[in-house]
Amino acid sequence: MTDQDRHGASAHPHDDASAPRAEVFRGPTEPPEHAVAPERHPQAPEPGAWLGTHYDQCFGCGEQRPEGLHLRVAAGPGVSVTAEFKVAEAHQGAPGLIHGGLLSAAFDEVMGTVSWLLRVPAVTGRLETDFLKPVPVGRIVHLRAWCVGQAGRKFYHRAEARLDGPEGLLVAKAAALFVGVKLEHFVTHGRQEDVQAVLEDPQRYRSLRAFDVNP
Ligand SMILES: CCCCCCCCCCCCCCCC(=O)SCCNC(=O)CCNC(=O)[C@H](O)C(C)(C)COP(=O)(O)OP(=O)(O)OC[C@H]1O[C@@H](n2cnc3c(N)ncnc32)[C@H](O)[C@@H]1OP(=O)(O)O
């Protein structure tokens, strides 16, 4: 099966057959056949434990971002996590409805937090979201994310969003490919004043310690 087959790119009526698809779509979010089952790190927090924020300025989980999502993520069984957030005024796209990009951001954050159970720092390479139902302001969005496979540095994640709780209406689902990186990724690419502020503050340094790595 080619990448083109997997994405169904050739089936799209507006598709440009001469476009360099391989450059646009670098790979699917389906684990390849040689992928292995992800392994929960032996020192991963117990199921039910709150994972805390990895950075107080993070839009997804940071406590210092008034307009952020303030996601509180808990470890789940296996290589999974759960989280909730309340859709706020600042999260609107259409009147009274969440902006789709912010729902994708919530998926990004919660799937990113799966890395804490694997103990591998990883960044999003590809993120796909299916928006199934509109999500009104004021409602609680319950998220669940889990890892379905690993192939070398590549981690294949899935996530779903439900209204009001784990058994609520399924409103969106997501698939993502995360790529494991060294901590130097953040130290090298981040704006230096922010990187230094983290490195110099023991409280904000805790996400680095969680990975047991000296940057
Ligand atoms: C002071 C410090 C504090 C730090 C404290 C730590 C805090 C920890 C914070 C976590 C934060 C979480 C927050 C939420 C998660 C984000 O939002 S992360 C932010 C959004 N993502 C990014 O910014 C990533 C930007 N992209 C990149 O940096 C690079 O493209 C990547 C993803 C690291 C890959 O680059 P690379 O390392 O050079 O690796 P590369 O060889 O290109 O790719 C590796 C493999 O992945 C595949 N791949 C890469 N990209 C793609 C793609 N888009 N589609 C398909 N396949 C792909 C490649 O084909 C390749 O496959 P193989 O050839 O091995 O089969």
The ligand as a Gaussian input file, in Angstrom:
#p B3LYP/6-31G(d) Opt

LIG

0 1
 C       14.112000      23.832000      28.967000
 C       13.474000      22.603000      28.335000
 C       12.211000      22.142000      28.973000
 C       11.622000      20.957000      28.258000
 C       10.621000      20.254000      29.068000
 C       10.055000      19.124000      28.342000
 C        8.656000      19.398000      28.124000
 C        8.063000      18.495000      27.121000
 C        7.029000      19.316000      26.458000
 C        6.099000      18.524000      25.676000
 C        5.102000      19.506000      25.097000
 C        3.886000      18.802000      24.762000
 C        2.903000      19.746000      24.130000
 C        1.990000      18.979000      23.276000
 C        2.758000      18.430000      22.115000
 C        3.191000      19.541000      21.190000
 O        2.451000      20.422000      20.854000
 S        4.817000      19.502000      20.603000
 C        4.859000      20.967000      19.542000
 C        4.410000      20.704000      18.152000
 N        5.375000      19.919000      17.423000
 C        6.549000      20.412000      17.000000
 O        6.878000      21.551000      17.221000
 C        7.432000      19.472000      16.241000
 C        8.115000      20.207000      15.077000
 N        8.813000      19.238000      14.245000
 C       10.049000      18.831000      14.527000
 O       10.699000      19.337000      15.428000
 C       10.620000      17.720000      13.703000
 O        9.970000      17.653000      12.448000
 C       10.471000      16.324000      14.411000
 C        8.992000      15.953000      14.644000
 C       11.219000      16.353000      15.775000
 C       11.070000      15.253000      13.520000
 O       12.352000      15.676000      13.145000
 P       13.637000      14.754000      13.303000
 O       13.928000      14.543000      14.756000
 O       14.721000      15.361000      12.470000
 O       13.226000      13.359000      12.753000
 P       12.858000      12.884000      11.265000
 O       13.979000      11.993000      10.824000
 O       12.439000      14.010000      10.376000
 O       11.566000      12.019000      11.592000
 C       11.649000      10.839000      12.395000
 C       10.633000       9.859000      11.869000
 O        9.328000      10.452000      12.067000
 C        8.652000      10.583000      10.801000
 N        7.939000      11.850000      10.797000
 C        8.373000      13.037000      11.224000
 N        7.408000      13.958000      11.051000
 C        6.359000      13.319000      10.481000
 C        5.061000      13.718000      10.074000
 N        4.651000      14.979000      10.184000
 N        4.240000      12.780000       9.552000
 C        4.631000      11.507000       9.433000
 N        5.862000      11.055000       9.813000
 C        6.696000      11.969000      10.326000
 C        9.754000      10.584000       9.753000
 O        9.263000      10.151000       8.499000
 C       10.756000       9.610000      10.355000
 O       10.315000       8.287000      10.103000
 P       11.405000       7.107000       9.883000
 O       12.224000       7.549000       8.720000
 O       12.185000       6.997000      11.156000
 O       10.568000       5.900000       9.597000

